[in-house]
Amino acid sequence: MADSRFFKNAGPFTLAEVARACGGKLHDEAKASMRIKDLSPLSTADTGDLSFLDNKKYVEAFQKTKAGACIIHSQYIPKAPTSMALIVSDNPYASYARAATLFYPHYSPIESRISERATIHPSAQIGEQAEIEAGAVIGANAVIGEKCLIRANSVIGDGVIIGKNTTIHAGVHLTHSVVGEHVIIHQGASIGQDGFGFAFDKGQHLKVPQLGRVVIGNHVEIGANSTIDRGSGPDTVIGDGTKIDNLVQIGHNVTLGKGCIIVAHVGISGSTTIGDYTVIGGQVGVAGHLTIGSQVKIAAQSGVMRDVEDGITVGGTPAVPIIQYHRQTTLIEKMVKKNKAD
């Protein structure tokens, strides 16, 4: 159950309403009018709560839970407690996400509210129903779309464009950027600053002017304290629907395709291109000027130093196809054991 000090519950809802919202089907239509008050994990749920099961590791907890209703895959119907109402889904976790959004919808401004303690340049354009909190700074010729939320102490630089229904959380610095619609940028992110570009000449590093932008697509999410450098001439581009975790560094001129997942502590060096729906695990380092294909998977803590073709899973440093990586680690383990035996 979510803490009411931080999260406002929009419920209760009937089980039928929840099923429609989450894209599932009722296992027993007779329970359609059952009232669901809240969401809760299997271990703490009560009779008025909805939970979900999407991992066989939690079947025992599922069988013992007091939850009044649960979202499950059809394969788990025989294991359900007899008194439990069921919503059946091919993707229980995705259905749970939709149900959670029903009970706890994303905050969206319903009227224009601009703090007297915000600093907004007279030439900035502020859309209808936008909300701007205290300490925020909006630069000259910036454009803030309708129903945007700019949290406290964020800085939106000159000329920045932000699409509608976008949330900029507290302490974000955003410059030289064009941001799409329905984007979420979390606390402390810094986007659009100079890329790391220097030319070595006569014993010194000459700063190369960074003349590009950061272009962020629609429905992108960027985690806390992540940094995205603007391009040096070409733009740095983040494709539609891409999700970036906390503490990620993306260098200048990088292009990320649509629907990518970038986990925490990843560093992507400049001028690398990454295709659509690629997943990069935590603490991966990607060298510059590479081409990483679409639907690639990169195991955590890998070091990618060569191009990767579409659909390949790689791991290790330097990263190699995952089967080869597992063979290498197995061989090393055998060699260590052999040396100990000798």
Backbone torsions as a table, in degrees:
resi	resn	phi	psi	omega
1	MET	NA	129.5	-178.1
2	ALA	-72.8	147.3	179.8
3	ASP	-73.0	120.0	-175.6
4	SER	-66.6	-14.4	175.2
5	ARG	-68.4	-25.7	-175.1
6	PHE	-114.1	-25.3	-173.0
7	PHE	-131.0	130.5	-179.2
8	LYS	-97.4	120.6	-178.6
9	ASN	-83.3	124.6	-179.7
10	ALA	-88.7	-4.0	-178.4
11	GLY	-78.3	-173.5	7.2
12	PRO	-81.3	165.6	175.5
13	PHE	-132.4	155.7	172.7
14	THR	-74.4	159.2	178.6
15	LEU	-60.5	-36.0	178.5
16	ALA	-64.2	-40.8	178.2
17	GLU	-64.0	-40.4	178.9
18	VAL	-64.8	-44.1	-179.4
19	ALA	-60.9	-42.7	178.6
20	ARG	-63.4	-42.8	-177.5
21	ALA	-66.6	-34.2	-174.1
22	CYS	-96.8	-2.8	177.1
23	GLY	78.8	18.8	178.2
24	GLY	-102.1	-179.6	179.6
25	LYS	-124.4	140.0	176.9
26	LEU	-70.3	132.8	176.3
27	HIS	-74.8	-31.1	-179.2
28	ASP	-134.8	106.0	-178.1
29	GLU	-61.8	-21.6	179.9
30	ALA	-63.9	-19.3	-178.7
31	LYS	-100.5	15.2	-175.6
32	ALA	-60.5	-32.4	-176.6
33	SER	-88.1	0.5	178.9
34	MET	-57.2	135.3	-178.3
35	ARG	-89.7	126.5	176.9
36	ILE	-108.0	121.3	-175.2
37	LYS	-90.5	-31.7	-172.2
38	ASP	-162.7	178.3	175.8
39	LEU	-110.1	148.8	179.1
40	SER	-161.6	150.9	173.8
41	PRO	-63.1	159.3	179.9
42	LEU	-54.0	-39.4	-173.0
43	SER	-71.1	-23.6	-175.8
44	THR	-120.3	0.1	-175.2
45	ALA	-67.2	150.3	176.0
46	ASP	-119.0	-176.3	-171.2
47	THR	-64.9	-23.5	179.0
48	GLY	-94.3	7.8	-173.7
49	ASP	-104.8	154.5	172.3
50	LEU	-107.0	134.4	174.7
51	SER	-127.8	-171.3	178.6
52	PHE	-150.4	158.5	176.3
53	LEU	-134.1	121.5	176.2
54	ASP	-136.7	11.4	-177.5
55	ASN	-140.9	126.3	-176.4
56	LYS	-62.2	-17.6	177.8
57	LYS	-64.1	-19.5	-175.0
58	TYR	-108.3	17.7	179.6
59	VAL	-62.5	-40.8	179.6
60	GLU	-62.5	-43.6	177.0
61	ALA	-63.8	-36.0	177.1
62	PHE	-62.0	-41.6	-178.7
63	GLN	-71.8	-22.0	-178.2
64	LYS	-100.5	-11.6	-172.9
65	THR	-64.8	154.1	175.4
66	LYS	-97.6	6.1	-178.3
67	ALA	-56.2	137.1	178.2
68	GLY	-73.6	-27.3	-179.1
69	ALA	-146.9	155.7	-177.6
70	CYS	-150.0	142.9	173.4
71	ILE	-93.1	123.3	-175.5
72	ILE	-141.6	166.2	168.7
73	HIS	-82.6	153.0	-175.9
74	SER	-58.3	-27.0	-178.1
75	GLN	-64.6	-19.6	-177.5
76	TYR	-98.0	2.4	179.4
77	ILE	-55.9	-45.3	-179.1
78	PRO	-62.8	-20.5	-177.5
79	LYS	-93.3	-2.5	-175.3
80	ALA	-74.6	142.8	172.0
81	PRO	-56.9	144.0	-172.7
82	THR	-63.5	-29.6	-177.2
83	SER	-86.1	-6.6	-173.3
84	MET	-81.8	134.5	171.5
85	ALA	-81.9	140.2	-173.9
86	LEU	-121.8	136.7	166.3
87	ILE	-110.5	120.6	-174.4
88	VAL	-97.7	132.0	-176.5
89	SER	-143.2	145.9	173.9
90	ASP	-72.6	-20.3	179.6
91	ASN	-138.2	82.1	-174.7
92	PRO	-58.0	-36.2	-177.8
93	TYR	-67.6	-42.6	177.1
94	ALA	-64.7	-38.9	177.5
95	SER	-65.3	-38.7	176.2
96	TYR	-62.1	-40.9	178.7
97	ALA	-58.4	-41.2	179.3
98	ARG	-69.2	-38.7	177.4
99	ALA	-64.9	-41.2	178.9
100	ALA	-63.2	-36.4	177.8
101	THR	-68.8	-31.2	175.6
102	LEU	-64.4	-47.1	-178.6
103	PHE	-75.0	-36.3	-176.2
104	TYR	-129.8	74.3	-176.2
105	PRO	-65.8	149.6	176.5
106	HIS	-60.9	133.1	-178.3
107	TYR	-65.1	131.6	176.2
108	SER	-135.9	130.0	-179.3
109	PRO	-57.7	138.9	178.4
110	ILE	-106.9	-7.5	175.6
111	GLU	-153.1	158.9	179.7
112	SER	-72.1	122.6	178.0
113	ARG	-135.8	112.7	-178.4
114	ILE	-122.1	119.3	-177.9
115	SER	-64.2	142.5	174.9
116	GLU	-65.7	-17.7	-179.1
117	ARG	-95.7	7.0	171.3
118	ALA	-85.4	149.8	178.6
119	THR	-111.0	113.0	-174.5
120	ILE	-125.6	123.0	180.0
121	HIS	-65.7	141.6	-178.5
122	PRO	-57.0	-26.5	-178.2
123	SER	-86.2	-6.8	179.3
124	ALA	-69.9	146.9	178.0
125	GLN	-108.3	122.2	-177.9
126	ILE	-112.6	121.3	-177.3
127	GLY	-70.9	166.5	179.0
128	GLU	-63.7	143.7	177.1
129	GLN	62.2	20.3	174.7
130	ALA	-78.6	149.6	178.1
131	GLU	-123.4	127.5	-178.4
132	ILE	-128.3	120.8	-173.1
133	GLU	-88.8	173.2	-176.7
134	ALA	-59.5	140.5	175.7
135	GLY	83.6	-9.3	177.6
136	ALA	-69.7	147.6	178.7
137	VAL	-123.3	125.5	178.8
138	ILE	-116.5	118.5	-172.6
139	GLY	-79.4	178.0	-178.5
140	ALA	-61.7	135.1	175.3
141	ASN	62.9	13.2	173.5
142	ALA	-69.5	151.6	178.9
143	VAL	-124.5	119.7	178.5
144	ILE	-109.9	118.9	-175.7
145	GLY	-70.3	169.6	-179.0
146	GLU	-65.6	145.6	178.8
147	LYS	61.0	23.7	173.3
148	CYS	-79.7	151.2	176.0
149	LEU	-121.4	117.1	177.7
150	ILE	-110.2	109.4	-176.0
151	ARG	-76.6	173.3	-172.3
152	ALA	-57.7	139.9	170.3
153	ASN	65.1	17.6	172.0
154	SER	-83.4	149.5	-179.1
155	VAL	-118.6	117.6	177.7
156	ILE	-107.0	112.8	-171.2
157	GLY	-72.2	172.5	179.1
158	ASP	-55.7	133.4	172.2
159	GLY	76.5	-2.4	179.9
160	VAL	-66.1	140.5	177.6
161	ILE	-115.7	128.9	179.1
162	ILE	-124.2	123.9	-178.8
163	GLY	-72.5	170.1	-173.8
164	LYS	-67.1	155.7	176.6
165	ASN	59.5	30.1	178.4
166	THR	-101.1	142.4	178.9
167	THR	-113.4	123.9	174.4
168	ILE	-110.6	110.6	-176.1
169	HIS	-76.7	176.3	-171.4
170	ALA	-60.7	141.9	171.2
171	GLY	72.8	18.7	177.4
172	VAL	-83.2	140.8	173.1
173	HIS	-113.9	122.3	-173.0
174	LEU	-133.7	118.9	-178.6
175	THR	-143.3	157.4	176.5
176	HIS	48.6	44.4	-172.4
177	SER	-136.2	152.1	170.1
178	VAL	-122.4	117.4	-173.3
179	VAL	-111.7	135.7	-177.1
180	GLY	-77.4	-162.1	-177.9
181	GLU	-94.2	151.6	176.6
182	HIS	57.1	39.8	178.2
183	VAL	-97.4	146.6	173.9
184	ILE	-123.4	123.7	176.5
185	ILE	-120.1	120.1	-171.3
186	HIS	-86.3	172.8	-170.3
187	GLN	-53.4	136.6	170.6
188	GLY	77.9	0.9	178.4
189	ALA	-66.4	147.1	178.6
190	SER	-127.4	118.4	-170.8
191	ILE	-132.6	129.8	174.7
192	GLY	99.3	3.5	178.1
193	GLN	-71.9	170.7	179.4
194	ASP	-52.0	137.2	167.4
195	GLY	-72.7	163.5	-176.7
196	PHE	-87.6	83.3	-176.5
197	GLY	-127.7	119.7	-178.6
198	PHE	-140.7	143.4	176.3
199	ALA	-111.2	125.5	-178.8
200	PHE	-85.3	125.9	-179.3
201	ASP	-153.0	125.4	174.4
202	LYS	52.9	46.1	173.6
203	GLY	80.9	10.0	178.7
204	GLN	-141.2	157.9	178.8
205	HIS	-97.3	113.7	-179.6
206	LEU	-89.9	128.5	180.0
207	LYS	-69.2	128.9	177.2
208	VAL	-93.6	120.8	178.9
209	PRO	-55.5	135.2	-179.6
210	GLN	-100.2	104.1	-166.9
211	LEU	-106.0	6.9	178.5
212	GLY	-95.6	-167.1	-178.3
213	ARG	-129.1	176.6	162.3
214	VAL	-108.8	125.8	179.2
215	VAL	-115.8	116.4	-175.5
216	ILE	-111.8	127.3	-177.8
217	GLY	-74.6	-168.5	-179.8
218	ASN	-83.3	150.6	174.5
219	HIS	59.5	32.9	175.7
220	VAL	-91.4	146.6	173.1
221	GLU	-127.4	132.4	-176.8
222	ILE	-124.3	125.8	-172.0
223	GLY	-76.5	170.4	-177.1
224	ALA	-61.8	138.4	175.2
225	ASN	60.4	21.9	172.0
226	SER	-84.3	155.8	-176.9
227	THR	-131.0	134.6	178.5
228	ILE	-130.6	114.1	-178.6
229	ASP	-81.2	144.7	176.6
230	ARG	-75.3	159.9	-177.6
231	GLY	-69.2	161.3	179.5
232	SER	-84.2	-19.5	-179.2
233	GLY	-167.2	-59.7	164.2
234	PRO	-68.9	164.5	-179.2
235	ASP	-86.2	158.8	162.8
236	THR	-89.5	128.5	-170.3
237	VAL	-125.6	130.9	174.9
238	ILE	-115.7	117.1	-172.7
239	GLY	-74.0	162.8	-179.9
240	ASP	-52.6	137.6	171.8
241	GLY	74.6	4.2	179.3
242	THR	-76.0	141.6	-178.7
243	LYS	-119.6	123.7	-176.3
244	ILE	-117.1	126.6	-176.6
245	ASP	-76.1	-175.2	177.8
246	ASN	-70.0	153.2	169.7
247	LEU	57.3	44.9	176.4
248	VAL	-107.3	139.3	176.6
249	GLN	-114.1	123.3	178.0
250	ILE	-118.9	119.6	-174.5
251	GLY	-78.4	174.4	-176.4
252	HIS	-67.2	146.5	176.8
253	ASN	70.8	6.7	176.5
254	VAL	-69.6	142.0	171.6
255	THR	-120.1	118.8	174.0
256	LEU	-103.8	131.1	178.9
257	GLY	-72.2	-171.1	-178.5
258	LYS	-83.1	149.5	172.8
259	GLY	68.1	21.6	179.1
260	CYS	-80.2	155.1	173.6
261	ILE	-119.8	121.4	179.9
262	ILE	-120.6	112.0	-173.5
263	VAL	-85.6	165.0	-171.9
264	ALA	-53.3	148.8	173.2
265	HIS	70.4	15.3	175.5
266	VAL	-78.1	141.6	172.2
267	GLY	-122.9	123.4	179.9
268	ILE	-115.0	115.9	-176.6
269	SER	-74.6	164.2	-171.5
270	GLY	-59.9	149.3	172.3
271	SER	65.3	21.4	173.7
272	THR	-92.8	140.4	179.0
273	THR	-111.7	129.7	-178.7
274	ILE	-123.5	131.4	-175.1
275	GLY	-76.0	-168.0	-175.6
276	ASP	-79.0	145.8	171.5
277	TYR	57.6	32.7	175.1
278	THR	-88.4	142.6	-179.1
279	VAL	-115.7	125.3	-179.9
280	ILE	-118.1	117.5	-177.4
281	GLY	-71.1	170.8	-175.2
282	GLY	-61.5	144.3	174.3
283	GLN	63.8	24.6	175.3
284	VAL	-80.5	140.5	171.8
285	GLY	-112.1	129.3	-179.6
286	VAL	-116.8	122.4	179.7
287	ALA	-67.8	166.6	-177.2
288	GLY	-81.8	160.5	173.5
289	HIS	62.5	33.2	177.7
290	LEU	-105.4	163.0	171.5
291	THR	-119.6	113.3	177.2
292	ILE	-105.1	127.4	-172.8
293	GLY	-73.3	-173.9	176.6
294	SER	-83.9	151.0	177.4
295	GLN	55.3	34.6	173.6
296	VAL	-86.9	147.7	172.9
297	LYS	-122.2	130.1	-179.2
298	ILE	-120.0	119.6	-176.7
299	ALA	-66.2	152.7	-178.5
300	ALA	-56.2	145.2	176.1
301	GLN	65.4	19.1	177.3
302	SER	-81.3	157.0	172.8
303	GLY	-117.6	110.4	-175.0
304	VAL	-95.2	117.6	-174.8
305	MET	-121.9	-3.3	179.5
306	ARG	-133.9	162.7	175.0
307	ASP	-59.1	151.2	177.9
308	VAL	-127.2	130.0	-178.2
309	GLU	-76.5	163.9	178.8
310	ASP	-53.9	140.1	169.3
311	GLY	74.9	4.9	-177.2
312	ILE	-90.1	142.7	171.0
313	THR	-104.9	127.2	-177.0
314	VAL	-127.1	160.4	177.3
315	GLY	-159.0	164.2	176.9
316	GLY	90.7	176.5	178.7
317	THR	-133.5	114.6	-5.6
318	PRO	-68.2	148.6	-175.2
319	ALA	-65.4	135.2	178.4
320	VAL	-133.9	166.7	175.6
321	PRO	-50.5	141.3	-166.9
322	ILE	-60.8	-33.9	178.2
323	ILE	-64.6	-43.3	177.3
324	GLN	-62.4	-40.1	178.9
325	TYR	-61.4	-44.3	179.6
326	HIS	-65.1	-37.4	177.0
327	ARG	-63.5	-41.5	179.5
328	GLN	-62.0	-46.4	-178.3
329	THR	-66.9	-35.8	177.0
330	THR	-65.4	-42.5	179.3
331	LEU	-63.4	-42.7	178.8
332	ILE	-61.8	-42.4	179.4
333	GLU	-61.9	-41.6	178.6
334	LYS	-65.2	-40.4	179.4
335	MET	-63.9	-40.1	178.8
336	VAL	-64.4	-44.4	179.3
337	LYS	-62.9	-39.7	179.9
338	LYS	-64.9	-42.7	179.1
339	ASN	-63.2	-38.0	178.0
340	LYS	-65.7	-39.4	-179.8
341	ALA	-66.9	-34.0	179.5
342	ASP	-73.0	NA	NA
